[in-house]
């Protein structure tokens, strides 16, 4: 498929899709063929490719990262919030990773095919 086709399918800019596909290519999950009739193709068995592997290839930081600015240490909430949220964020990310590791690209493809009927 072309990046333009994929971008139209998910309603985003082709540049965004190409950036993500380049990361997936670096991870060895997709290949690309330039030129007329070219496009992107899955390079691995979709039954072996988990969403956690995909997430690791395209995501640079945790989705549960702390705000880049330090909270106000004179505030009773601000001085404690990072210590309270930190362990929660770690548990939430581990739970998400576990669920994504159990889900393969093939299982998503199968679910889409069932939903089409």
Secondary structure, 3 states (H helix, E strand, C coil): CCHHHHHHHHCCCHHHHHHHHHHHHHCCCEEEECCCCCEEEECCCCCCCEHHHHHHHHCCCCCCCCCCCCCCCCCCCHHHHHHHHHHHHHHHHHHHHHHHHCCEHHHHHHHHHHHHC
